[in-house]
């Protein structure tokens, strides 16, 4: 009997010492959420340029309705004396058109019927040296008497060019001028049959010097 009691006690002790499985150990492992596909990094926005391209200013001659020495227009750097009277030299980055102070000389292209096709402004007494599509080429002297060659579009924009050509008036045929609205009040209008850069024949009108 003692032996039987000892065996029962040993079996009971073994059963009590066995560690039961916890619910957490019995539950299946939780499935981790699927990882989101990696997104491509956004390209950085282009940097805004901070440098500004300098715009060249030139002190070019014009005519003016202002009297010599008038302090109204800060663009005027000095006054010179020309055939038509006092001439202001003004710092500009383009040719002023329809300006209340500075007056440009006009060059007009017209057709065989006398109709105005295009009109450019140029510095006072600037030589017309070429015609290139919608661009007029001129040579003008600045306030230091230094000569510059430009091409000018009908909006007054100017670009420096290298052009040593003679004035068109020296190598073109002078023709009779029609009645052009731009020169309705002018006594110095001159008209020419010119050859442009592409070899086409065109007609230009502009004023000569006062003389």
C-alpha positions in Angstrom: 0.0 0.0 0.0 2.8 2.3 0.8 4.3 1.7 -2.6 1.0 2.4 -4.3 0.7 5.7 -2.4 4.2 6.8 -3.4 3.5 6.1 -7.1 0.2 8.1 -7.0 1.9 10.9 -5.3 4.7 10.9 -7.9 2.2 10.9 -10.8 0.3 13.8 -9.2 3.5 15.8 -8.7 4.5 15.3 -12.4 1.2 16.4 -13.6 1.2 19.6 -11.5 4.8 20.5 -12.6 3.9 20.4 -16.3 3.6 24.0 -17.7 0.3 24.5 -19.4 0.3 26.1 -22.9 -0.9 29.7 -22.7 -3.6 31.0 -25.0 -1.0 33.3 -26.6 1.2 30.3 -27.4 -1.6 28.4 -28.9 -2.9 31.3 -31.1 -1.4 31.5 -34.6 1.1 34.3 -35.1 -0.6 37.5 -36.3 0.1 38.4 -39.9 2.0 41.6 -40.3 0.4 44.2 -42.6 1.8 44.2 -46.1 4.4 46.8 -46.6 3.4 49.7 -49.0 5.4 49.8 -52.2 8.2 52.4 -51.9 7.3 55.6 -53.7 9.8 57.3 -55.9 11.2 60.4 -54.3 9.7 63.5 -55.9 12.1 65.4 -58.1 13.0 68.7 -56.5 11.5 71.8 -58.0 13.9 73.6 -60.3 15.8 76.4 -58.6 14.7 79.9 -59.4 17.6 81.6 -61.0 18.8 84.5 -58.9 21.3 86.0 -61.3 19.9 88.6 -63.7 21.4 89.1 -67.1 22.5 92.7 -67.3 20.9 94.8 -70.0 23.3 97.0 -71.9 22.5 100.7 -71.9 23.7 103.1 -74.6 23.7 106.9 -74.5 22.3 107.6 -78.0 21.1 110.8 -79.7 17.4 111.6 -80.3 15.5 114.8 -80.8 13.4 116.2 -78.0 10.5 118.5 -77.3 12.2 119.5 -74.1 14.5 122.5 -74.0 18.2 122.1 -73.5 19.2 121.6 -69.9 15.6 120.6 -68.9 16.0 118.3 -65.8 12.7 116.5 -66.5 14.1 113.3 -68.1 16.7 111.4 -66.0 17.6 109.4 -69.1 19.3 112.4 -70.7 23.0 112.4 -69.9 24.1 115.4 -72.0 23.1 117.7 -74.8 25.0 118.1 -78.1 24.5 120.4 -81.0 23.3 119.0 -84.3 22.2 120.3 -87.7 18.6 120.4 -86.4 19.5 122.1 -83.1 20.1 120.9 -79.6 20.4 117.1 -79.4 19.9 115.1 -76.2 21.9 112.0 -75.6 19.8 109.6 -73.5 20.6 106.2 -71.8 18.3 103.6 -73.3 18.1 99.8 -73.6 15.6 100.1 -76.5 14.5 102.7 -79.0 11.7 104.8 -77.4 8.6 104.8 -79.6 5.7 107.3 -79.1 7.7 108.8 -76.3 6.6 112.2 -74.9 10.2 113.4 -74.3 12.6 111.5 -76.6 11.7 111.4 -80.3 13.2 108.7 -82.6 13.8 109.0 -86.3 11.5 106.8 -88.3 12.3 104.4 -91.1 9.3 103.2 -93.1 9.0 100.2 -95.5 6.3 100.7 -98.1 5.0 98.8 -101.1 4.6 99.9 -104.7 1.2 101.4 -104.1 2.6 103.6 -101.4 1.1 101.7 -98.5 3.2 101.6 -95.3 4.2 98.1 -94.3 6.5 98.5 -91.3 8.0 101.2 -89.3 11.2 101.3 -87.2 12.6 103.9 -84.8 16.3 104.7 -84.8 18.6 107.1 -83.1 18.9 110.6 -84.5 21.1 110.8 -87.6 21.9 107.0 -87.4 22.9 105.5 -90.8 20.7 102.8 -92.2 23.1 100.1 -93.2 21.0 97.0 -93.9 17.6 95.3 -93.9 17.3 91.8 -92.5 13.7 90.4 -92.5 11.9 92.4 -89.9 15.1 93.9 -88.5 16.6 97.2 -89.5 20.4 97.6 -89.2 21.8 101.0 -88.3 25.1 102.6 -87.2 24.9 105.3 -84.5 27.4 107.3 -82.4 27.0 107.4 -78.6 27.6 110.4 -76.4 31.4 109.6 -76.5 31.4 109.7 -80.3 31.9 105.9 -80.3 30.3 104.1 -83.2 27.9 101.2 -82.6 26.1 98.9 -85.0 22.6 97.6 -84.0 19.7 95.8 -85.4 16.3 97.1 -84.4 12.9 95.5 -84.6 9.6 97.3 -85.0 9.0 97.2 -81.2 12.2 99.2 -80.6 14.3 96.3 -79.3 18.0 96.7 -80.1 20.7 94.1 -80.4 24.4 94.8 -81.0 25.8 93.4 -84.2 29.0 93.4 -86.1 28.3 95.1 -89.5 30.8 97.4 -91.3 28.6 97.9 -94.3 28.3 101.2 -96.0 25.1 103.2 -95.6 22.3 101.9 -97.8 21.8 105.4 -99.2 25.3 105.1 -100.7 24.6 101.8 -102.5 20.9 102.1 -103.4 18.8 103.8 -106.0 16.9 106.8 -104.9 13.2 106.8 -106.0 10.3 109.1 -105.8 8.5 109.1 -102.4 4.8 108.5 -102.2 2.6 110.3 -99.6 3.4 108.4 -96.5 1.5 109.3 -93.3 4.7 109.1 -91.2 6.3 111.9 -93.1 3.3 114.0 -93.9 4.9 117.0 -92.2 8.5 116.4 -93.2 10.6 118.3 -95.7 13.6 115.8 -95.5 12.0 112.5 -96.6 14.1 110.3 -98.9 13.1 107.0 -100.5 15.3 104.2 -101.8 14.9 100.9 -103.6 17.1 98.7 -101.5 18.3 95.1 -101.5 17.9 93.2 -98.2 20.0 90.5 -96.7 18.2 87.8 -98.6 18.6 89.6 -101.9 15.0 90.8 -102.2 14.1 94.3 -103.4 12.3 96.5 -100.9 11.4 100.2 -100.5 12.5 102.3 -97.6 11.8 105.9 -96.6 13.5 107.9 -93.9 14.6 111.5 -93.3 18.0 112.9 -94.2 19.8 115.4 -92.0 18.5 118.9 -91.7 21.5 120.4 -93.5 
